[in-house]
Each structure stands twice: as structure tokens, then as C-alpha cells.
Amino acid sequence: MSDSDAVDFSGRHESFERWFQTPLGRALLADQRRFVDAELQHLTGARQLHVGVSHRLPLATGTDFTQRIMTTPRWNSHIPEGVAVCDGDELAFPGDSMDLVVLHHTADFSPFPHEVIREAARVLRGEGTMVLIGFNPLSLWGIRKLLSRSHEGPWGGRFLLRGRMEDWLHLLGFNVEASVTRFFRTPLQRSGRKAVSRIDRRLSAKRLLPVGAYYCILAKKRVPARLPRRPVWRKSKVIGLPGTGTVGASRGCSRNRILIDKVQRPTD
């Protein structure tokens, strides 16, 4: 059994989601939302996909896309419309069907981080944009991760190197258009109670400073978009769940409580 197989990522997802309710978690999420909204405000398209550890932590809500879809790795009876139950490394969507994919700490909390990037690349159309957010190991937060024995909150994540993620993207045919680190507060809860200070703004403006708590990579898929011979989304091939708009394909869900999305990949 590998180390990834032994880790309870489902439990760590729940702990990380709860951590975002703390002062430091709320401050981090607010910074991520401000930055992503500013970077993506010019983008438009048909479909936007948000893949994260929870559907309750949306990013890129200010973009001008016709359809916004979110995923969650865990099923529950209160999942709203427009949310799919699936793992980040096994997305329940056809290839070349999304114009924007946002990976919010998805690789940090997955047993198969490389497959997370590969799946996002598969569902993204040619010339589409991928936004990848992860914790930066070369930071005070990374030092705390190394010294801490706790697996609660962000400390249960992987903290993958930003350069490694960029290498994976290049191998999958992406151009990295922006790569920055942000959020220069100490990894202590009391630092989350402070308002955004002048020092925070100055450090965040220095895009080449590599020691922020998290990194955000914006990359564009170089492969030209294909013209499908038939519509990608075919209602006759999808089983709907009465009363909700969810589909299920997560390893963490029992088969009798979810419906599997039967959308086929478009044939060439």
C-alpha cells in the first residue's frame, strides 16, 4: 500500500473546509478571491468548472461565463444545483468541454495530484485557461507544515513545489502566462484578524517575491480547440436526480446514494 493510499483524504477535506471558517482561513480565502477575480475579469466563454475540496468555497464568481459548474468529492443531501460529485482525478465531464478550469487546492488534497492536472487538461478546450492554486512549501507556511505534527486544516495538504506544477503543465501542452505567490501573513490565527495592511498590499504587488503562503498559476492550453461533430452535452445520455442537479462519480460515495453521469466523450 502506498503512502497516498494510507492517507484519509476525505477526512482531511472536511478539516480543511472547516479551517476556512477560522479568521486566518477567511483572510486567505478573501485574498484568493480578490486575486482570481482581478485576473479573470476579462475572460468570457460557455462553461467554467471549479474543482476543489468543497463546493462551499467558490472562486471566480465574477466571470462572464454562461454556465458555472462546481464539483465536490463528498455527497450529501443538501448539494445545490450545478454541483457534480466526483474526485478531482476522475472528472465526470467529456473532453474539450470547458473554457475555464479552476483547481482550488485540489492537487494539495488528492492521492493522485498528477492525475488531477491531467484530468483538468483533458476537459479543457484548446486555448482554454487553467487556474491552479496550491500551498507554497517555500514559505513560513511550508516551514510550519514541516515542523507540525498536525494534519488539521491546511497542514494535511501536500504543499507541492510551484516549479513542479509548472513542469507538469508544460508537459501537458500549456503555456504558463502568470505564476505568483501571495498572502504574506504568518501562519498564526491572530494574523488573520488583522485587516489588509499597507505592508500586505506592497508585498502582494511584488509578483516576483516567491515566499507567499500560496501560489496561483494561470496557464493556457496550446492545443487548438476541436470542432465536435455532435453536441458535447446530450440530455438523452444524462440521468437526472429528481429535485437536484447533481451527478455522482466519486469514490467516496455509495452507489445507492448517487447517480453516475453517463455523458460520453465526443467522438472524433
Secondary structure, 3 states (H helix, E strand, C coil): CCHHHHCCHHHHHHHHHHHCCCHHHHHHHHHHHHHHHHHHCCCEEEEEEEEECCCCCCCCCCCEEEEEEEEECCCCCCCCCCEEEECCCCCCCCCCCEEEEEEECCCCCCCCHHHHHHHHHHHEEEEEEEEEEEECCCCHHHHHHHHCCCCCHHHHCCCCCHHHHHHHHHHCCEEEEEEEEECCCCCCHHHHHCCCCHHHHHHHHCCCCCCCCEEEEEEEECCCCCCCCCCCCCHHHCCCCCCCCCEEECCCCCHHHCCECCCCCCCC
